[in-house]
Amino acid sequence: MQQDAVEVPARLVEEQIRWNGSTGRAWIEQLPAQAADYLARWDLRRDGPALHGAAALVLPVVREDRTPAVLKLQLRDEESEGEAPALRAWAGRRGVVALLDADDRDGTLLLERLDESRSLGGLPDAMAGVQVIAESLARLTADPAPPGIRRLGDIAAGLLDDAPELLPELADPEQRRLLERCAAAVREVAGEPGDRLLHWDLHEENVLAPREGSPRSEPWVVIDPKPLAGDPGFDLFPAIKNRFEADQVLRRFDLMSEVLGLERERAAAWTLGRVLQDCLWELEDGEDRMPDTHVVVAEALLTLRT
């Protein structure tokens, strides 16, 4: 069917060029043609304005059988390439968005449509949101990751290799010592990275309500995994950062650790690994200080290390 050409939102263009440079620009340039190809190939009709995050264009569509869905087009990279295998493994169960079709060559996905206007971030009580995320993570990480998913062990090894080179870029020696302690905590657990299927990016805006009329019984559905095979402790940090409150760091950490049945000290080490990962990225981008939130989280969790 003939459909209007897809216009790429300016903010998505900016984000792609910012994060991916010439590769992102080339992907943006071919995106309208890619969208038109999949709309025709999968017999989809546009059904609303385009949505987007920093990494993907999402088009509300209707399938030939009148089922509402969304077409997700994204630049295939090491984070997104595991999304389809993970969604196949979860198979629309355990409160995860259902995968309706996929092209593994470029990472294009056809997904169950949810209510993008109602996310977990709309809950007045942030701790109630943390409870939902904890229960979701307990379900998601119940099984081993399928073959081919990137591994936490490799990521941890990379962090430990990069830390000595990048930490001297920190302007504050106290922050340098703090991140060195984070690296030491990761080093203690790096030999046992785990094998569970992790989401990696489970924050409030990646949990949506089902659309009106959906057959789903769950009140909340998880979207947008960046899958890893590893220890569930590496999945806790996003919910600690959501609507950040310094005096809730340990309360949130303990709630999630308890719901997931995690050993507290080990989970703290892997959460410190997320602090280290974020800060090394900041240093690579030319920053010379830790974000204030990361300082608070690191100091709180290091008190749990014996």
ABEGO torsion letter per residue (X at the ends): XBBBBBBBBAAAAAAAAAAAEAAAAAAAAAAAAAAAAAAAAAGBBBAEBBBBBAABBBBBBBBAAGBBBBBBBBBBBAAAAAAAAAAAAAGGBGGBBBBABBBAAAGBBBBBBBBAABBAAABABAAAAAAAAAAAAAAAAABBBBBGBBBAAAAAAAAAAAAAAAAAABABAAAAAAAAAAAAAAAAAAABAEABBBAGABBAAABBBBBBGBABABABBBBGBBBBBEBAAAAAAAAAABGBBAAAAAAAAAAAAAAAGBBAAAAAAAAAAAAAAAAAAAAAAGBABBBAAAAAAAAAAAAABX
